[in-house]
Amino acid sequence: MKEQYDSESGYCRVLGHHVPFSYCRCVNEGLPCRRIRDCWFERIDVGRFIDDNYTEAEQERIFAPPPEKIASILDLIKKAKGDN
């Protein structure tokens, strides 16, 4: 059950304040934040949570390295222009 820890709250190093687990679980286009293991390992068995709730393909997407900043900027420009 993906929602079992949603009421838990923890400090987000990316945002700089506390957020509920539900945010961390869905922030990445419906998938968990790639830092979810680092932030939650002390409170819950986050490795098991990931294994129990996400396929291998989803886990690859979750933990894929972020795109380079310039690639992200160019992608945003394309989307703004409508050049999808």
LINRAVEN-V752279 format. One record per backbone hydrogen bond with DSSP energy under -1.0 kcal/mol. NH is the residue of the N-H (numbers start at 1). CO is the residue of the C=O. E is the energy in kcal/mol with one decimal. If there is no record, write none. Layout:
{{NH	CO	E} {NH	CO	E}}
This chain:
{{4	1	-1.3} {6	3	-1.6} {8	5	-2.1} {10	19	-2.6} {12	17	-2.6} {16	12	-2.6} {19	10	-3.0} {21	8	-2.5} {22	6	-1.0} {23	20	-1.2} {24	20	-1.3} {25	21	-2.3} {26	23	-1.0} {27	23	-1.4} {28	31	-2.8} {29	27	-1.1} {30	26	-1.8} {31	28	-1.5} {33	24	-2.5} {36	33	-1.8} {39	35	-2.0} {40	36	-1.9} {41	37	-1.4} {43	40	-1.5} {44	40	-2.4} {46	44	-2.0} {49	45	-2.2} {50	46	-2.6} {51	47	-2.5} {52	48	-2.9} {53	49	-1.5} {54	50	-1.9} {59	55	-2.5} {60	56	-2.2} {61	57	-1.8} {62	58	-2.7} {63	59	-2.5} {72	68	-2.1} {73	69	-2.5} {74	70	-2.6} {75	71	-2.2} {76	72	-2.3} {77	73	-2.1} {78	74	-2.3} {79	75	-2.4} {80	76	-2.4} {81	77	-2.0} {82	78	-1.2} {83	78	-2.6}}
